Amino acid sequence: MSGRTQLMWDEAVTGYDFGRDHPMDPVRLVLTRSLVGALGLDREVSVVAAKTAGESTLRLVHREDYIGAVRAASADPASADQSYGLGTTDDPAFAGMHEASALIAGQSVGAAEAVWRGEALHAVNFAGGLHHAMPGAASGFCVYNDAALAIARLLELGAERVAYIDVDVHHGDGVQAAFWEDPRVLTVSLHEHPRTLFPQTGWPEETGADSAQGSAVNVALPAGTGDEGWLRAFHAVVPELLADFRPQVLVTQHGADTHFEDPLAHLAVSLDAQRAVQVACHELAHEYADGRWVALGGGGYAVAEVVPRSWTHLVGIAAGKPVDPVTMIPEGWRQEVYARTRQLGPVRMTDGRWPVSWASWEDGYDPADRLDQAVLATRRAVFPLRGLLP
C-alpha cells in the first residue's frame, strides 16, 4: 500500500456558493487551499481532482426524484421545490448547484476509492463533510451527502466494516440516517446538545434500527463545553468503540464550528483541541484500520480566523508533516486574507493553548458533572448493545 496522502482539490468546488450573505462562504475553501500551499504542504501530498459523482453514484444514497429536483433547481433556481429543502434560507438554490454539489461528492468518493484500493493511505477532502443532506432532501447548507456517499462506495467495493467519526458542532444526522439500518457502518457523532442547536437530533437514545442496534452513537455535549471536556468526551467513547468494531476504513468529519469564535454555535473549543482530535483520529486509523483514513471538512463559519488553520493542520497530519502549533503564518497569506475578506488574518497556527490536556475517563467520573453526565448517557445507551461495559 502506498504511504502517499492524497489531497482532493478542484478549484471548481468553490462554485458551491449560496450567495453573498450566506454563512457558508466558499472563501473558506480558497483560503484553506492557499494556506496549505503557503506552508509547503502541497509538496507533501498528491493533489488530485477526482471526477464528478455521476447519477449512479449519487443514487447510492439519494433518491432519484431528489436528484431530479436538484438538477431542476440548478438549471432554474427560481423554480426550486422547497418540499425537497431547496430554495430555503438554509439552502438557497443557485445556478450550477447540482454540478458543484456533485463535484464535492466526487472528491469524497474518489478519496474513499483511493484509500480502499491502496492508491493512498490517507485522503483529505476539506471541501466535503456535508453531513446534513438526507436521501430525499437538502438540509443545513448540504445538498448531496458526500460523507455518506463515500461510505456507500466503500461498501459497494467490498468493505464490511466502516467507522464514521463526526466532530462537527452539529449532529451528523444525514450520515446516521443513511446507515440507520446497516450494522456494517458505525456512526459516532460528538456535537452540541440538540436542545440548543440545529438539527435538534443526536440524542444518546438514538442507537440504530433493530437490525443495527448499537451502530449509531451520539454524544450530546452541553453548550459551553471547552477543550478539556470535549477531549475527555472523545477519548471516553471513541477509542473503545473502535477497538470493539475494528473498522477496515475510518472516515472522519472535522467541522471547525466547535471553535469558540464560531458565530453559529455554542461550544468553546480551541484550534489546538481541534488539532489534538485530528492527531487522535490519525492514530486511531493506524491502530484499528490499517491506516486507511478518509478525512473530510464540514461546518465552520469563522471563515478566515479559524477554518483555514484547522483544516491546514488536518492536511499536515494526514501528510505525515504535522504543522507545529507555534508556526508563524506567512505574511503573504495574511495579505490575501485581507484582500479577500477585509479581515486581519491570524498570526500563528495556534490559539495559544497547546499542548492541550484532559482528564482520562479511566481515572473516574463525577456523576454531578454535566459533561460526565453526557458521556455516561451515551455509554449507558450504546455500550451494552455492543457487549461493552458502560
C-alpha positions as CSV (number, residue, x, y, z in Angstrom):
1,M,0.0,0.0,0.0
2,S,1.3,3.5,-0.9
3,G,2.1,5.7,2.0
4,R,1.2,8.7,-0.1
5,T,-1.5,11.1,1.0
6,Q,-4.0,12.5,-1.5
7,L,-5.4,15.9,-1.1
8,M,-8.6,16.1,-3.2
9,W,-8.9,19.5,-4.8
10,D,-10.6,21.0,-7.8
11,E,-10.9,24.8,-7.8
12,A,-14.5,24.4,-9.1
13,V,-15.6,23.2,-5.7
14,T,-15.7,26.9,-4.8
15,G,-18.7,27.1,-7.1
16,Y,-20.7,25.7,-4.1
17,D,-21.9,29.2,-3.2
18,F,-25.2,30.0,-1.6
19,G,-24.7,33.8,-2.1
20,R,-23.1,36.8,-0.5
21,D,-24.9,36.9,2.8
22,H,-24.9,33.1,3.5
23,P,-22.6,31.8,6.3
24,M,-21.2,29.0,4.1
25,D,-18.8,31.3,2.2
26,P,-16.5,29.4,-0.2
27,V,-13.7,31.8,0.6
28,R,-13.0,29.4,3.5
29,L,-12.0,26.8,0.9
30,V,-9.9,29.2,-1.1
31,L,-8.1,30.4,2.0
32,T,-7.5,26.8,3.2
33,R,-6.0,25.7,-0.1
34,S,-3.9,28.8,-0.1
35,L,-2.6,28.3,3.4
36,V,-1.8,24.6,2.6
37,G,0.4,26.0,-0.2
38,A,1.9,28.8,1.8
39,L,3.2,26.3,4.4
40,G,4.5,24.0,1.6
41,L,2.2,21.1,2.5
42,D,1.0,20.7,-1.1
43,R,4.5,19.4,-1.8
44,E,4.0,16.6,0.7
45,V,0.8,15.2,-0.8
46,S,-0.6,14.2,-4.2
47,V,-3.1,16.9,-5.2
48,V,-5.9,15.1,-7.1
49,A,-9.1,16.3,-8.8
50,A,-11.5,13.4,-8.8
51,K,-14.3,13.2,-11.3
52,T,-17.8,14.5,-10.6
53,A,-20.1,12.0,-8.9
54,G,-22.5,10.6,-11.6
55,E,-26.1,9.7,-11.3
56,S,-25.5,6.0,-10.3
57,T,-23.1,7.1,-7.6
58,L,-25.4,9.7,-6.2
59,R,-28.2,7.1,-6.1
60,L,-26.1,5.0,-3.6
61,V,-27.6,7.4,-1.0
62,H,-30.0,9.9,-2.7
63,R,-33.5,9.2,-4.2
64,E,-33.9,9.6,-7.9
65,D,-36.7,12.2,-7.5
66,Y,-34.5,14.3,-5.2
67,I,-31.6,14.3,-7.7
68,G,-34.0,15.4,-10.3
69,A,-35.2,18.2,-8.1
70,V,-31.6,19.4,-7.6
71,R,-31.0,19.3,-11.3
72,A,-34.1,21.3,-12.0
73,A,-33.3,23.9,-9.3
74,S,-29.7,24.1,-10.6
75,A,-31.0,24.9,-14.1
76,D,-33.6,27.3,-12.9
77,P,-33.1,28.5,-9.3
78,A,-36.4,30.4,-9.2
79,S,-38.3,27.1,-9.7
80,A,-36.7,25.3,-6.7
81,D,-39.1,22.9,-5.0
82,Q,-39.0,23.7,-1.3
83,S,-40.6,20.4,-0.4
84,Y,-37.1,19.0,-1.1
85,G,-35.4,21.6,1.1
86,L,-34.3,23.6,-1.9
87,G,-34.7,27.3,-2.3
88,T,-34.9,27.8,1.5
89,T,-33.0,30.2,3.7
90,D,-30.5,27.5,4.7
91,D,-30.2,26.0,1.2
92,P,-30.9,28.7,-1.4
93,A,-31.0,27.4,-5.0
94,F,-28.2,28.7,-7.3
95,A,-27.2,28.2,-10.9
96,G,-24.9,25.2,-11.2
97,M,-25.9,23.8,-7.7
98,H,-26.1,20.2,-8.9
99,E,-22.7,20.4,-10.7
100,A,-20.9,22.0,-7.7
101,S,-22.5,19.6,-5.2
102,A,-21.8,16.5,-7.3
103,L,-18.2,17.6,-7.7
104,I,-17.7,17.9,-4.0
105,A,-19.3,14.5,-3.6
106,G,-17.0,13.1,-6.3
107,Q,-13.9,14.3,-4.4
108,S,-15.0,12.3,-1.3
109,V,-16.0,9.2,-3.3
110,G,-12.6,9.5,-5.1
111,A,-10.8,9.7,-1.7
112,A,-12.6,6.6,-0.5
113,E,-11.8,4.7,-3.7
114,A,-8.1,5.7,-3.5
115,V,-7.8,4.6,0.1
116,W,-9.7,1.3,-0.4
117,R,-7.7,0.4,-3.4
118,G,-4.4,1.2,-1.8
119,E,-3.5,4.1,-4.1
120,A,-3.2,6.2,-0.9
121,L,-3.1,5.5,2.8
122,H,-4.8,8.8,3.7
123,A,-7.0,11.1,1.7
124,V,-8.4,14.5,2.6
125,N,-11.3,16.4,1.1
126,F,-11.8,19.5,3.2
127,A,-14.5,20.8,0.8
128,G,-16.6,17.8,1.9
129,G,-18.3,16.7,5.1
130,L,-21.7,17.9,4.0
131,H,-23.3,15.7,6.6
132,H,-26.9,17.0,6.9
133,A,-28.2,16.2,3.4
134,M,-30.8,13.5,3.6
135,P,-31.6,10.8,0.9
136,G,-34.5,12.9,-0.3
137,A,-33.8,16.5,0.9
138,A,-31.3,19.2,1.3
139,S,-30.7,20.4,4.8
140,G,-28.4,22.6,6.8
141,F,-26.3,24.0,4.0
142,C,-25.9,20.5,2.5
143,V,-27.2,19.3,-0.9
144,Y,-25.5,16.0,-1.5
145,N,-24.2,14.0,1.4
146,D,-20.6,13.3,0.3
147,A,-19.7,11.6,3.5
148,A,-22.5,9.1,3.2
149,L,-21.7,8.6,-0.5
150,A,-18.0,7.9,0.3
151,I,-19.1,5.3,2.9
152,A,-21.7,3.7,0.5
153,R,-19.0,3.5,-2.2
154,L,-16.7,1.7,0.3
155,L,-19.4,-0.8,1.0
156,E,-20.0,-1.3,-2.7
157,L,-16.3,-2.0,-3.2
158,G,-16.5,-4.7,-0.5
159,A,-15.8,-3.1,2.8
160,E,-17.6,-4.9,5.6
161,R,-16.9,-2.5,8.5
162,V,-16.6,1.3,8.1
163,A,-16.5,3.6,11.1
164,Y,-17.6,7.3,10.7
165,I,-16.5,9.8,13.4
166,D,-18.1,13.2,13.2
167,V,-16.8,16.0,15.5
168,D,-18.7,18.9,13.8
169,V,-20.6,21.0,16.4
170,H,-23.8,19.9,14.7
171,H,-25.2,16.3,14.8
172,G,-24.2,14.2,11.7
173,D,-27.8,13.4,11.1
174,G,-27.7,12.7,7.4
175,V,-25.0,10.1,7.7
176,Q,-26.7,8.5,10.6
177,A,-30.0,8.3,8.7
178,A,-28.3,6.8,5.6
179,F,-26.9,3.9,7.6
180,W,-29.5,3.6,10.4
181,E,-30.4,0.1,9.4
182,D,-26.9,-1.1,8.4
183,P,-24.7,-2.8,11.0
184,R,-21.7,-2.6,8.7
185,V,-21.4,1.2,9.5
186,L,-20.7,2.6,12.9
187,T,-21.6,6.3,13.1
188,V,-20.3,8.3,16.0
189,S,-21.2,11.9,16.4
190,L,-20.0,14.3,19.1
191,H,-22.0,17.5,19.0
192,E,-23.7,20.3,20.9
193,H,-26.8,19.1,22.7
194,P,-29.9,19.1,20.4
195,R,-31.8,21.2,23.0
196,T,-29.6,24.2,22.0
197,L,-28.6,23.6,18.4
198,F,-29.8,22.5,14.9
199,P,-30.8,19.9,13.8
200,Q,-32.3,19.1,17.2
201,T,-31.3,15.4,16.8
202,G,-28.5,13.3,18.1
203,W,-29.8,12.2,21.5
204,P,-27.9,9.4,23.2
205,E,-31.0,7.2,22.8
206,E,-30.6,7.2,19.0
207,T,-28.7,3.9,18.7
208,G,-29.7,2.5,15.3
209,A,-32.6,0.4,13.9
210,D,-33.5,-3.0,15.4
211,S,-31.3,-4.6,12.7
212,A,-28.3,-2.4,13.7
213,Q,-28.7,-1.7,17.4
214,G,-25.6,0.0,18.8
215,S,-24.3,1.1,15.4
216,A,-25.4,4.8,15.9
217,V,-23.6,6.6,18.8
218,N,-24.3,10.2,19.9
219,V,-22.6,12.3,22.5
220,A,-24.7,15.4,23.2
221,L,-22.4,17.9,24.8
222,P,-23.6,20.8,27.0
223,A,-23.4,24.3,25.5
224,G,-20.2,25.9,26.6
225,T,-18.1,22.7,26.6
226,G,-14.4,23.7,26.2
227,D,-11.2,21.9,25.3
228,E,-10.8,19.7,28.3
229,G,-14.4,18.4,28.3
230,W,-14.5,18.0,24.5
231,L,-11.3,15.9,24.5
232,R,-12.4,14.0,27.6
233,A,-15.7,13.0,25.9
234,F,-14.0,12.0,22.7
235,H,-11.5,9.7,24.4
236,A,-14.1,8.3,26.8
237,V,-16.2,7.0,23.9
238,V,-14.4,6.7,20.5
239,P,-11.3,4.5,21.1
240,E,-13.2,1.8,23.0
241,L,-15.9,1.6,20.3
242,L,-13.3,1.4,17.5
243,A,-11.3,-1.3,19.4
244,D,-14.6,-3.3,19.5
245,F,-15.7,-2.6,15.9
246,R,-12.3,-3.0,14.2
247,P,-13.2,-0.9,11.1
248,Q,-11.4,-1.6,7.8
249,V,-11.6,2.1,7.0
250,L,-12.0,5.2,9.2
251,V,-14.0,8.1,7.7
252,T,-13.9,11.3,9.8
253,Q,-15.6,14.7,9.6
254,H,-13.8,17.7,11.0
255,G,-16.3,20.6,11.1
256,A,-14.4,23.6,12.6
257,D,-17.5,25.1,14.1
258,T,-16.8,23.8,17.6
259,H,-14.5,26.7,17.9
260,F,-15.2,29.4,20.5
261,E,-15.2,32.1,17.7
262,D,-17.7,30.3,15.5
263,P,-20.8,32.5,15.1
264,L,-23.4,29.7,14.7
265,A,-22.9,27.5,17.8
266,H,-22.1,27.5,21.5
267,L,-19.1,25.2,22.2
268,A,-15.8,26.8,23.3
269,V,-13.2,24.6,21.7
270,S,-9.8,26.0,20.6
271,L,-7.9,25.3,17.4
272,D,-5.4,23.4,19.5
273,A,-8.0,21.0,20.7
274,Q,-9.3,20.5,17.2
275,R,-5.7,19.6,16.2
276,A,-5.5,17.2,19.1
277,V,-8.6,15.3,17.8
278,Q,-7.2,15.3,14.3
279,V,-4.0,13.7,15.7
280,A,-6.1,11.2,17.6
281,C,-8.1,10.2,14.5
282,H,-4.9,9.6,12.6
283,E,-3.6,7.4,15.4
284,L,-6.9,5.5,15.6
285,A,-6.9,4.9,11.9
286,H,-3.4,3.3,12.2
287,E,-4.3,1.3,15.4
288,Y,-7.6,-0.1,14.2
289,A,-8.0,0.4,10.4
290,D,-4.5,-0.5,9.0
291,G,-4.0,3.3,8.5
292,R,-6.9,3.6,6.0
293,W,-8.2,7.1,6.7
294,V,-10.6,9.4,4.7
295,A,-10.7,12.9,6.4
296,L,-13.4,15.4,5.4
297,G,-14.1,19.1,6.3
298,G,-17.6,20.2,7.3
299,G,-19.0,23.2,9.1
300,G,-17.0,26.3,10.1
301,Y,-18.1,29.9,9.8
302,A,-15.2,31.8,11.2
303,V,-14.0,31.7,7.6
304,A,-10.7,33.5,7.9
305,E,-9.7,33.2,11.5
306,V,-10.4,29.5,12.2
307,V,-11.3,27.3,9.3
308,P,-8.2,27.6,7.1
309,R,-5.9,26.9,10.1
310,S,-7.9,24.0,11.4
311,W,-8.0,22.2,8.0
312,T,-4.4,23.0,7.2
313,H,-3.5,21.2,10.4
314,L,-5.6,18.3,9.2
315,V,-3.8,18.2,5.8
316,G,-0.4,18.3,7.6
317,I,-1.3,15.5,10.0
318,A,-2.6,13.3,7.1
319,A,0.6,14.0,5.1
320,G,2.8,13.0,8.0
321,K,4.1,16.5,8.2
322,P,2.2,18.0,11.1
323,V,2.4,21.8,11.5
324,D,4.0,22.9,14.8
325,P,1.3,25.0,16.5
326,V,3.8,27.8,17.2
327,T,4.5,28.2,13.4
328,M,4.2,31.8,12.2
329,I,1.8,32.2,9.3
330,P,3.4,33.7,6.1
331,E,2.7,37.4,5.6
332,G,1.6,36.8,2.0
333,W,-1.3,34.6,3.1
334,R,-2.4,37.2,5.7
335,Q,-2.4,39.8,2.9
336,E,-4.6,37.5,0.8
337,V,-7.0,37.2,3.8
338,Y,-7.3,41.0,4.0
339,A,-7.7,41.4,0.2
340,R,-10.5,38.8,0.1
341,T,-12.3,39.5,3.4
342,R,-11.1,42.8,4.7
343,Q,-10.3,40.9,7.9
344,L,-6.9,40.7,9.6
345,G,-5.7,37.1,9.3
346,P,-4.3,35.1,12.3
347,V,-0.6,35.3,13.0
348,R,0.2,31.8,14.3
349,M,-1.1,28.2,13.8
350,T,-2.3,28.1,17.4
351,D,-4.7,29.7,19.8
352,G,-2.1,29.6,22.5
353,R,-3.5,26.5,24.3
354,W,-1.0,23.9,23.0
355,P,-0.4,21.4,24.4
356,V,-3.9,20.6,25.5
357,S,-4.8,18.2,28.2
358,W,-7.8,16.4,29.6
359,A,-8.7,14.0,32.5
360,S,-9.0,10.4,31.4
361,W,-12.3,8.7,31.9
362,E,-10.5,5.6,33.2
363,D,-9.4,7.7,36.3
364,G,-13.1,8.0,37.3
365,Y,-16.0,10.4,36.8
366,D,-18.2,12.8,38.6
367,P,-21.9,11.9,38.3
368,A,-22.8,15.5,39.2
369,D,-20.8,17.0,36.3
370,R,-22.8,17.9,33.2
371,L,-20.1,16.8,30.8
372,D,-19.7,13.5,32.6
373,Q,-23.4,13.0,32.6
374,A,-23.4,13.4,28.8
375,V,-20.7,10.8,28.4
376,L,-22.5,8.4,30.8
377,A,-25.7,8.8,28.9
378,T,-24.0,7.7,25.7
379,R,-22.1,4.8,27.3
380,R,-25.2,3.5,29.0
381,A,-27.3,3.8,25.9
382,V,-24.8,2.1,23.4
383,F,-22.1,0.2,25.1
384,P,-24.3,-2.7,26.5
385,L,-25.7,-3.1,22.9
386,R,-22.2,-3.8,21.8
387,G,-21.4,-6.1,24.7
388,L,-19.3,-3.5,26.4
389,L,-19.4,-2.3,30.0
390,P,-21.0,1.1,30.3
